[in-house]
Amino acid sequence: MQPSSEASIPRLRLPDPALARAEHMLDRGRWAAAVYSKFDALRVNRIVEAVAAAAFDRAAHYGEWAVRETGFGVVADKRLKNEICSKGLLEYYAGQSFVEPRVDAKRKVTEIPRAAGLIFALAPSTNPIATLYFKAILSLMTRNAIVLSPHPAARACTADAARHLAAAAEAAGAPAGVLQVIESPTIPLLEHLLVDPRVDLIVATGGPAVVRAAYRSGHPALGVGPGNAPVLVDGTADLRRTAQRIVASKSFDNSVLCTNESVILAIAPIADRLLEALGAAGAHICSAREIEQLREFLWPHQQSNVKSVGKDAQWIAREAGFSAPGAKILVAPIDRVQPEEPFAREKLCPVLGFARFESLETAISGARSMMRTSGRGHSAAVHSRDPATILAFSAAVPALRIVVNVGCSEGASGLHTHLDPAMTIGTGFVGGSSLGENLNPNHLINWTRIAFNKDPNEEFGEVGWMQPTARSVADKSILTHPTLSRPPENDDLRKRLKAIVLEELRDALKP
């Protein structure tokens, strides 16, 4: 008998250590989610407050680290975003509960929150720490567990920050594994985890390819699209203040927020005065030659130059071959805003297109044209005092958040408006997203609604009584109606029946 050749000998396939570690994380995360979903509001609040404090204390540390590791943005601005996405979130959602049942006695409906379970979240390189803080705290607010995959370009700072927050959560009483991070993310690993059946929800913030992969995963997914914000300025605007706001917004963190201004649409009679005001506010208005130099640098071979992302205006000008001393942003006047014009596309750097239009109608047409292939459903801005102009622009432009007389970067992300503060901006149906709002805690939970017969002769007291700390959706106060705040007395049979019903209800609501 001839011995078997080496090629015919079956070989043992060794497991991938990175994949094995990631799958173990998912197992731990599912266990943590099941345990954490039973925590009451007091314990959840204690954990969230501890994590927010830990995040806030290192806002500057991780802001500096993120800029050093990625080369994107401004340390002071990243610190501000990190602070807003830590203690700022607690202040914004103070008084709101995503844990306690809600009782609407008038409608005879009791609502019980149900956490999603285990969330798999993706963070971008442009806003790595703020996005981590934001998604981690929202997940903890809603009694979810989260496994976060950082962008490889921001792996070290994001992983360290996640470990820091996880330690704070566990020290405050959270179950181990409620917050975890993929230490060494790779595309194959990401593709595997996106479709893993242990994941209950995906929250994707990143490039279009990442978001599309999340939606193809077969899991419920909350993803967002790219921005490309048009900014209308008409003759009723305060041009000096408008220019200051635009320059501050476009230069904020070197324009890495997806809500940043892309092109100014100026009504012709005020266009020259607006350019002067922009120059006085710190913008460098590029000459025709400088515009061509910029075009060659930013889009070599008609492809975006990733080296420009998150760099400051003076660095970009030097790399393009001209000088712009003291410039906070570079303004490039252009003749058209069609998608074929690169300056009319999203630019994650402090370079701003500028076009003039004879009327509101032509400006609206220009905004719709520039958003035809990029930015649909995202953000836009109006600087005007005319309600008719604001309404006409808002109704016609395919954006789901229109900010008025405020910088678009901070306004659309909720930093300088009363929109929900968010690092994940939904683009809705028109933008190919299931999320049309700024991501907020309500998107990470569902509500079981116990609805009673609306016949006035049918009582509603029993389910209200089962949760004496339930909050009224009308006045946010503790329910005090006698039939809702305490069990009926001197009726043993009803007490026993209630106990049986409530036990069955609890079992039915277990994940």
N, C-alpha and C positions, 0 to 999 in steps of 0.2 A: 504494500500500500504506500503510495506516495504521500509524503507529509504535505499538509495544507500550506499553501503559499501565505506569506505574511499579509497579502492584500485581502485574503479570505477570512482572516481571523477577526471576529467581531470585536469592536472596540467599545469600551464604556464611555458614554458621553458625560463628561463632567458638568455639573451645574454652573451657571454663570453666577459668580458671587454677588455682583451688583444687582442682578435680577432677584436673587434669593433674598438679599437684604431688603429690597423694595417691596417684595411680596410679604415679607415679615412685617414691614411697616403697615401694609394694608390690613393684615390680620390684627395687629395691635390697634390700629385706628378704628376698626369696626367694633372691637371690644370696648374701647374708650367711648365711642359714640353711644353704644348701648347703655353704658353706665351713666354717662354724662346727661343723657336725655331724661333721666329720673331726678336730676338735681332741682331743688326749688330755687325761687328767685333770689333769696338771700345768699345762698352759696354761689350761684352764678354771678351775682353782682360783685361779690368779694373777689372772685377769680378775675373777672374782667377789669376791675379797678386795679388789681395788682399787676396785670399784664400791661395795661395802659401806662401805669406809672413807670414800669421797667422800660417800656418803649420810649417814653418821653425823656427819661433820664439819659438815654444814649442817642437821642435824636441827632445831636451834633457829631458824635463819634461815628455813627454809621453814615451820616451824610458825607463826612470827609472821606471815609473809606470807600463809599460808592463812587465818588468822583475820581479818587485815586485809582481804583480798580478798572473802571469802565472808560474813563476819560470824558465822560458826559456831564455837562451841567455845572452848577455853581453851588459851592458848599453851603452858603448861607440860605439859599433858596431850598435846597434839599432838607436842611434842618427844619425850615418852616413847614414844609410838606410833612415831614416825619412827625412834627409836633401836632399838626392838625389831624393827622391820621392816628393819633394815640389819644391824648387827653381831649383833643378837640372833638373826637367822635363821641366820647362820653358826655361832654357838655351838650352836644347837638341832640343826642338821643335821651338826655336826662328826662326822667318821668315817664318814659315809654317802656313797656314790658313786652318782651317777646317770649316770655316763659309762662306767665300766668294766664289762665283762662279769662275770656272776656264775656260778659253777660249783657245782652241788650233786652231788658225786660219789656220794653215797648213792642219790639218785634218778636219777642218770645224765642230768642235764639241765643244759645251758648256756644262759644267758639273755643276750641282747645288747640293750642299750637302743637304742631308735629315737626320736629327737626328733620332736615333732609337725611342726616346720617353721617356718612363719610364723604367729605368733599376733597376732590383732587383739584388743586389750583395751580395755575401757571403765572409766573411773574416775569415782566420784561426787564431788559437791561437799562432802559431809560429811566425808570422810576422803581428800582428794585426794592428799596427798603420801605418806602411809603406804601407800595402795593402789598408787601408782606404784612406790614402793620395793619393796613386796612382790611385785608381779607381775614387775617387771623382774629382780629378783634370782633369783626362782624360774625365770624363763625362761632366764637365763644359766647357772644351775646345771645345767639340763637340755639345754644346747646348742640352744636355740631362739632365733630372732630375734623381735622384738616391735615392733609399731606400736601406740602408745597414743593413744586419743582422750580428752582430758580433758573434764570437764563445763564448759560455757561459763561458769558462775559461778566456776570456779576455773582458768580457762584460763591466765592469766599465770603464776601460781606453778607450776602443773603443767608447763607447757611449759619454763620455765626450769630446773626441777629435772631434767626428762628430758634436756635438752641437757647439763646438768652431768654426769649419770651416763653419757651416751653418750660424752662426751669422756674420762671416766675409763676406760671400757671400751676404747676405741680406743687410748688411750695404753698400756694394758696388753697390747695385742696382738690385740684383737678385730677382726674384719673391719668395715669401715665399713658402717653401715646395720643393725647388729645390734640397735640400740635407736633408735627414731625416735618422733616425736610429731607429731600433727596440730596445727598452730599455731592454726588458726581453725576449730574444729569447728562444723558446722551440722547440722540434722536431715536435709536432703536429702543432704549429703555422707556422713553416717553411714549412712543407708539404702543408699546406693550401695556403700559399702565392706563393709557386712555381707554382701552377696551376691556380692562379687567373687570369681571363681574362684581368684585367687592366694592367698587366705586359707586356711590349713589348719585353724585352730582359733580359736574365739571364746571369750574369758573375760570375762563381763559381770558387773559389779557396779554396781548402780544401782536405779532404780525398776522396778516391775513391767512398765511398757510397754517399757523398754529390754531387760529380760530376755526378754520374749515375742518381741520383734523378733529377738533373737539366736537363739532356738530356731526361728523361722520362716525363718531365713536359708538353710537347706539345708546348712549346714556343721556339723561337730561343734561343740557349744557347751557350755560350763560356765557356768550361770547360777544365781542364787540368788533366794530369795523374801524377803518382808518378815518382820521379827520381831514378836513380841507376847508377851513372856515372862511367864507366870504364876510367882509366887514363893510357895511354900507354907511357912508357919511353924507348927510345932506346939509342944506343951507341953514337949517335951524339949530344945528349942533354948536356947542361952545368949542370952537376949533382948538383953542389952546389946551383946554382940559382934555379934549378928545385925543389930541396928539400925545399928551403926557401919559394918558391911560394906555394907549396903543403901544407906545415905546416900552413902558414898564411891563406890560403883559407879554409882548413879543420877546423881550429880553429875559423874562423870568425863567430861571434855570436853563438859560440858553435855548429856550423854546422846545424842550423835549416833551412837554405835555401835548397830548394829541388834540387838545382843545385850543391850541395856539392859532393866532391869526395867520391866514395864508395870503389873502389879497385884499387890499383896500379898494372898494368901489366908490369913487368920489364923484358926486354930481358936479359937472363941469364948472359952473360959476365959482365954486369954492375950492377947486382942485389946487390951484397955485398957492393960495393962502394956507391950505392944509399942508402942502409940502414944506412951506416955510416954517409952520408950527412944528412939524415933525423934526426938522433940522434943529430948531431951538430946543427941542426936548431930548436931543441926543442921537438922532438918526443921521446917518450919512446917506445923502441922496446920490445915487450912482449916475455917472455920465453914461452916454451910449457905449463908449469903449469899455468902461468898467462893467457894464451889464454883460457884454460879450465875454469878458474875462471871467466873470462869475459863472456864466452859462457853461463855459468850457471846463471850469474847475468842478462845479457841482454836478454836472451831467456828462462826464467824459464818455464818449462812444454811446451817448443817449441812455446811459445807465447812471442811477444815483450814486454819488460818491459817499460811501458810508463814513469816510474820514471826517466829513463835515458835521455829522450828527452831534449835537450838544456842545459844539465849540463856540467860542465867543466871536463877535463880529470882527474885531480887529485881526484875530488869527485867520479867519476866513479870507478877509481882504488881502492879507499878506500872501497867503497861499495862492490866491487868484492872481497876484501880480500887481496890486496897487496898495496904496496906504489910506487908512481911514482912522487917523488918530482920535482917540476919545469916543469912537462910535459905539453905541449900545446895540444898534441894529443897522442893517443895510437895507435901503429901500430901492427897489428896481422898478422904475416906470416902464410899463409895457403897453403895447397897442391892442392886444387881444387877450381874452381869458378863456379861450377854447382849451380843451384837454391836451391839444397838441403843443401848447405853450408850457414848457417846464416850470416857469415861474408861477403858473396857475395851478400847480399841484402842491400836495402836502410837503412841507419843508421842516424837518425837525432840527432847525437851526435858525438863528436870528436874521433871516433873509426874508423880506416881505415884498410881495408884488404890489404894484400900484397902477390902477387903470382909471380913466375918467370916462364918464357917461353923460349924455345930454339930458337924460330924464330918468325918473324912477323906473319906468317901464323897461328901458334898455339896461339899466343896472340890474334889475331883477332877472332879465334874460341872461345877462352875463354871469350872475351867480348860479343860475340853473345850469348853464353851459359848463362852468368849471367843476360843478359837482356831478356831472353826468357819469363820470367813471370813477370818481373818488370823493369820499366825504358824505355820501348820501345817508341821511338819517342822523348825522352827527351834530354839528354845532355851527352857529352863525352869530353875528353881532350886528347891532344897529346903534349908531350914534345920531340921535335925532330928538327933537322935542315935539314932533308932529305925530299925534296918535294915528292918523290915517296912513302915514308913511310906515310906521312901525307895524301896523296890522297888515297892510298890503304886502310888505316884504315877508313877514312871518308866515302868512298864509300861502305864499307862492313858492318859497324856497324849501327844498326837501330836507329840512333839518328839524330835529325833535327838541332842541333847546336853542332858543334865540335870546341872547342876553342884550340888555339895553343900557347904554351909557355906562359901560363897565368893560374892563379888559376881558377878552374872550378866554384867555388861558385860565384865569382865576375865576371868572364868572361862570362859565359852563361847567367847571369842575366843582362848583359849590363853595369855593373859598371866599368869594366876595359877593355872593348872592345867597338867597335862602333855598336854593336847590340842595339836594342831599350832597354833602361832601363825598367825593368818590374818586378813586383811581381806576374805575371801570365804568365806561360811558356807553350805555346801550344805544344802538342805532336803529332798533325797531325793524319792522317788516321791510321798509324801503331800503334799509341798509343790510338786509340779510341776517338780522339778529332776532333772537326770541326776546331780547331785553330792550325795552324802549325808554327806560329811565336810567338815571344814575343808580348804580347798584346800591341797594340798602338792605338792612336786615330782613325786611319782609320778603325779599326774594329768596331767602335761604330757609324759609319755613312754609309749610302749608297749614291750613286751619281746618280741623274737623268741626263741622257745624251741626249742632243738635237743634233741629227746628221743630217747634211744637205746632200743633193745630192752632190756626189763628182764631178759631171760634172763641169768643170771650168766655164761654162757659167751661172751656177746657183750662185746667190749672197749669201754671208754669213754675210753681215754687220748688219742685223737687230737685231739678238739675241745678238750679241756682244755689240751693242749700248745700249741694255736695262740695262746693268749693267756696267757703266763706271769705276767702281773700280775693275772689275774682273782682276784676275792675270793670266798672261800667264804661261802655264805649262812649257814653254821652258826657259824663262829668268826671271820669277817671277816679272817682271816690270809692271807698270800700262800701260794698252793698250793705244797707242797713234795714231793708224791709224785713219784718219779722219772719216771714216764710222763707226768706233767702239766707238769713244770717244765723239761724239756729234750727236744730231739728224739732219736729213737733213733740210735745210731751204727752205722757199718759196714753201711749198707743203702741204697745209692744209689737203687735203684728206689723204695723206700718214700718217700725224700725227694722224688723227682721227682713221685710221685703226690700227696704231701701238698701240694706247691707248687701243682699244678694245681687240686686241690680247694679250697684256701684262696683262690686267685685267683678261682675261680668263686663262692665264697661271698661274697667282698668285693663282687664285681660285683652279686650278687643283693641285697645289703643296701644298695646305693647308693640314695638317694632319687630 
